[in-house]
Structure formats: C-alpha cells, structure tokens
Amino acid sequence: MTAYILRRLLATIPVMVVVALFVFLLLHLTPGDPAAIIAGDDASPAEIEGIRRKLGLDRSIGEQFAIYVWNLLHGDLGTSIFSNLPVMTLVRQRLEPSIVLAIATLVVAVAFAIPMGVIAAWKAHSGIDRVVMGFSVLGFAVPVFLIGYLLIYVFAIQLRWLPVQGYRPLAQGLDGTLRSIALPAFALGMAYMALIARITRASMLEVLSEDYIRTARAKGVATQWVLLRHALKNAAVPIVTVIGIGFALLISGVVITETVFNIPGLGRLTVDAILKRDYPIIQGLIILFAGAKVLVNLAVDISYTFFDPRIRQ
Amino acid sequence: MTTTTIGLPPATTRTSPNRALVWAWRNKTIVAGTLILLTLLGVAILAPWLAGDPLQFEPINRLKRPSEEFWFGTDQFGRDVYSRVIYGTRISLIVGFSVAVLATAIGLVLGVVCGYYRAVDAIVMRVMDGMMAIPAILLAIALITLMKASLLIVIAAISIPEIPRVVRLVRSVVLSVRARPYIEAAIASGTRNVRIMVRHILPNTVAPLIVQATYVCASAILTEAGLSFLGAGTPPEIPSWGNVISLGRTFFQIAPWIIFFPGVLLAITVLAINLVGDGLRDTLDPRIARRM
C-alpha cells in the first residue's frame, strides 16, 4: 500500500519537470525577442532592457532554467511585470473564490450526476434513462458562458432569487458565499455533470449484468441496497477516474465562469494578465493549475485502492 | 481488427434506396448531425448572400431589440448581430476543421512512431504527460499572449493541447496491433519498418482516429469561443461567435440577445458534431461504445 502510494508520488515528479520545462521554453522558443514581446508594442528600448534584466533574460538559457526551477522549489512563481508583486502574493489574494467555486462545482456535479447515472442504469431504456442521456449529450455541447448567462437571466434578473454577479467572501458569512456561488457552480458543473452521469450509467450497466447482482437480488436484498452496496461500489473505479479527468475540464472552465460571474478569483487574474500581457502571471498560473491537476490524479490513483483492493499489489 | 472496416455500411456501396433508408434510421444521430453540419456549412459559404456587412456600424441603431429589420438585434455599435453571427459560422467551422486535421495529423505521426520505436516512446510520452497536465485553455492563452493575435496563431494554439490525447490513442492502437502475428510475419519476411507502419499499422488507426477527430473538432470550436470570450482569441475585428459574445458581456442585462444568439448557434454546432462523433463511435467500434 505505502509502496504503491510512494510509486505514484514519485511518478508526479517527471510530469512537473516537463511542465516547468515546457512553460519555460515557450517563452524562449517563440519567435522574436522575449523581452520585447513581454514589454509590448509601444515600449522604449530602455523599458525592454529593464524587463530583460528583471527576468534574467540576459543570462544563458541553462542558467535561467536552473534559477527558474530553484525558485519554483522555493514557492517563488516569479514576479508580475505590471504590478511588480510576486505572482504567489497575487495568487494568494485570489485563491479563495476559485477554490470555493471548484469545490462547490464538484459537490454539485457529483451530487446530481451519480444519482442520475444510477437511476438511468437501473431503469435502462426507460423514459428517465432517455432524459438523463439527452441531458448528458446536451450538457456537453452547451458552452459554459451560455449556461451562465441563462442562469443569471432566469434566477437573478427575472426571479431575483440570487445575486446577479460578484462573490461574497467566506469571512462575511457562509450564507452569502453560498448564495453568490450557487449559479456559477451550476453553470460550471453542467458539462461535468453530463460526463459523470454518462460514465456512472455505463459503469453501472456493466456491473448490474454480473452474476453476483443476480444472486444478491435472488436472496432478497433490497433494491436500493443492491444498487448502492453491491453495484455502485464495484462500478466506482471508472467513475472516480472520470471525476479526476473532469477536474481538468473544471480548471479551464473556472477561468470562463469567473469572467461571466465577475468573481475575483484566479480566472480573473488570468484575464487581467492577458489584457496586460503579463506573461509571468500566466506562467505561474500554469504551474499552479498543472500542479493541482497532478495532485488530483494522485488522489484518484490512491482512491482506487479503496474501491479495488487488487490494485494495492 | 485484421481487416480495416471503415464503418461505411454496405447500403451505401450497394445502392438500394430501401437499405439506405434502413441504415439512416439505425444511425439517426449521424444523419441528424450531418444534416445540421451541412446546413451550417451552407450558411458559412453563402454568408455574403445571407447577411449584410457584419462590420458596418450605425450608431443610431445601438442596442436594438430583435425585430423585422434586425432579426437578432444590434450591438452597442449598432452592428447587426444576425450578420455577425452568420459570418461567425465561418470562423468556427474553419477553426474546428483546421484544428481537427492538424492535431490528428501530428498526433498520428507521433503516435505511430511512439508505438513502434520504444526509445522515442519513453521521451515523447513523458512530454505528452506533462502537456496533458496543463489545462488546454491556459496553454492556448500562454501561446497567444506571446504572439501577435491572428486566426492562424489561434488555430495553432488550440491544436497543441489537443495533440497528446491523439498520440495516446494512436499509440495504444499501434501497441496492440504490433503484437499480432501478421506483423511478426511481416518483420520476419524482411518488410521495411516504414512499409509496415504505413501498410499494416496505419489502417488500423483510421476508425478510432475519425471518431477522435470529431471530438477534437467540437472541443476546438468551444475553446476558440472561450478564448475569444476572454479576449485572448481571434482578433476582435473578426466577427467570431466568441467575439460577439465577449462584446455582449457589458450590456448583458439590457441586451441579452447579443449573447443569446451566437451562444445558441455555438451549442447547436457542437451538439451536431458530437452527434456525428457518438454515432460514428457506435458504428465503428462497438467495443468502445459499450464502455461509454
């Protein structure tokens, strides 16, 4: 068990090294002088020179990469060109809304999708099944911003149940936070829900045709107990995998959702960085998001051992 | 898997109207998706005849509701949203198609080489693992911020993050095919590597690749719209759906139609492509179909 976790943990190192190398080389392999690109079109030669020195672009490539990795290992994601603040500081200021949004979306998506998938598989080829499958096809096609604006239009502008946009920090009370995060979480969660529901249904269908399910039913185990204890647990590995894969979807979606709902999180930080062409911020965010994704994958790998003890060996 | 069946049904080769109809009924999703896509293609090609000038602005007609004159209303510069959306079809289809072709082609070459040469495999797959860890939209944003915005750069930036999944898919097919006796026989009889790859391995990747390409296409269209929406995509002077939606953001509360119409078209397009993809997957590879 420990060996398995350790092996998984070690496997994340090369991935992160490649990510760092990739992000680093991106700046250097782009045609043109990186300092001039970052400085923008109307920068004076002196400004370009300033940026070159600030980013250490006057050193050799190998040296630059070594410094870059050394800094990363010390939690230094670089310095914003525009505000001159460390990227880590900017990230810390914007972290809370994004994490709350991500967790809320995960909870909403899983809470709706798994029952949907289980019921669809149980009542396969029925009306309910068709509705769930229809939803899972549709949820995948409708872009986050369309769902977002539709939700705002219906629930905030027409019905006035929830705030239109913005974010209330946790420090001002959980109630306000939940109200401000409800619509974004549903908007972002739609595609995720569709994905999980589809896999849950497929995985459950496969398990439900197994002999031990028939045995359980034959000996008179209650239906809901068969579905949850016997079927869902055995169908869990693909479902958990997809929840992990879907997390990547979520990260990309966070950026767009935060823009739709005017949430001052990491997504807004990204958009501001695009407008100001503040490359170090984008670079830092890529490392951060990639790291988050690698950790989620690790958690997924470890969770397999709970659902399927055979993997432990 | 020894013979390549590109799932085109016998009905289309042996033309008999009845069998064609039976096939169409069995593959409703492919037919429906294809019809929608052909309509969109027609709209894109005929845009100059279907719509007025998407760039012309008349400040008197700012933020007009949808009406007889302006079917989809007007934006804050008094531009006709209908014309802009019609022209936007072109951008979305161009981006979707180009990215699908580009990402599949590069992924195919890398995947075959990886599946065939173990040494290359070790290196390339590590790079792919790293690339897959980076969220696609952020990778595209990074590329676009570093270069001057143009449609070509957008296409390239969206293609790159799509490559790893194609490589993985092709590689897995190649690895499973490589272990088959007829490849061994080909090697034993002295066939050159390149010939084995092209003649014996490549055809096996066609079916799963076509399916994958449809998904890449759909995801590329969504990503382009997302990037444009964030202001990191197609240059703002080009009327793409994402750009129209992006401009509509500020006036959403008083003029929701600016976002609504391009958004719905975007959803219909992606839905149509996914329908074709799902349908193809079910006919081409029943094994995957059961798993999904």
Contacts between the chains, C-beta under 8 A, distances in Angstrom:
chain1	res1	chain2	res2	distance
A	14	B	126	5.6
A	14	B	129	7.4
A	14	B	130	7.7
A	15	B	126	7.7
A	15	B	129	5.0
A	15	B	130	5.4
A	15	B	133	5.4
A	16	B	130	7.7
A	16	B	133	7.6
A	17	B	130	7.5
A	18	B	126	5.8
A	18	B	127	5.7
A	18	B	129	6.6
A	18	B	130	2.6
A	18	B	131	7.5
A	18	B	133	7.9
A	19	B	130	4.8
A	19	B	133	5.4
A	19	B	134	6.1
A	21	B	130	7.4
A	22	B	127	7.7
A	22	B	130	5.7
A	22	B	131	6.6
A	22	B	134	7.0
A	23	B	134	7.7
A	23	B	142	7.2
A	26	B	142	5.8
A	26	B	143	6.9
A	26	B	146	6.7
A	27	B	146	6.6
A	30	B	143	7.9
A	30	B	146	4.5
A	30	B	147	6.2
A	31	B	147	7.7
A	34	B	146	7.8
A	37	B	146	5.7
A	37	B	147	7.7
A	137	B	271	7.1
A	137	B	274	6.5
A	137	B	275	7.4
A	137	B	278	7.2
A	138	B	267	8.0
A	138	B	271	6.8
A	140	B	270	7.7
A	140	B	274	6.1
A	141	B	218	7.4
A	141	B	267	5.2
A	141	B	268	7.9
A	141	B	270	4.1
A	141	B	271	3.8
A	141	B	274	5.7
A	142	B	267	4.5
A	142	B	270	7.8
A	142	B	271	8.0
A	143	B	222	5.6
A	143	B	225	6.0
A	143	B	226	7.0
A	143	B	263	6.5
A	143	B	266	5.5
A	143	B	267	6.5
A	143	B	270	7.5
A	144	B	226	7.5
A	145	B	225	7.9
A	145	B	226	7.6
A	145	B	229	5.8
A	145	B	245	6.2
A	145	B	259	7.3
A	145	B	263	6.7
A	146	B	259	7.4
A	146	B	260	7.9
A	146	B	263	3.5
A	146	B	264	7.0
A	146	B	266	6.9
A	146	B	267	6.0
A	149	B	252	6.1
A	149	B	256	6.9
A	149	B	259	5.2
A	149	B	260	7.6
A	149	B	263	7.1
A	152	B	252	7.5
A	153	B	256	5.9
A	157	B	253	6.4
A	164	B	253	7.4
A	198	B	292	6.8
A	199	B	292	7.8
A	202	B	290	7.8
A	202	B	291	6.4
A	202	B	292	5.6
A	206	B	290	7.8
A	248	B	135	5.9
A	248	B	136	7.9
A	251	B	135	4.6
A	251	B	138	7.8
A	252	B	135	4.6
A	252	B	136	5.9
A	252	B	137	4.1
A	252	B	138	7.2
A	252	B	226	7.6
A	255	B	137	6.1
A	255	B	138	7.4
A	255	B	226	8.0
A	255	B	230	6.6
A	256	B	137	7.7
A	256	B	226	5.2
A	256	B	229	6.4
A	256	B	230	6.6
A	259	B	229	7.1
A	259	B	230	6.1
A	259	B	249	7.8
A	260	B	249	7.8
A	270	B	138	7.1
A	270	B	141	6.7
A	270	B	230	7.6
A	271	B	230	5.5
A	271	B	231	6.8
A	273	B	145	7.6
A	274	B	141	6.0
A	274	B	144	7.8
A	274	B	145	5.8
A	274	B	230	6.4
A	274	B	231	5.8
A	274	B	232	4.6
A	275	B	231	6.3
A	277	B	145	5.5
A	279	B	142	7.5
A	279	B	145	5.9
A	279	B	146	6.6
A	282	B	138	7.0
A	282	B	141	6.1
A	282	B	142	5.1
A	282	B	145	6.0
A	283	B	142	7.1
A	285	B	138	6.4
A	286	B	134	5.6
A	286	B	135	7.7
A	286	B	138	5.1
A	286	B	139	7.1
A	286	B	142	6.2
A	289	B	134	7.3
A	289	B	135	5.2
A	289	B	138	6.0
A	290	B	130	7.9
A	290	B	133	4.2
A	290	B	134	5.0
A	290	B	135	7.5
A	293	B	133	5.3
A	293	B	135	7.1
A	294	B	133	5.5
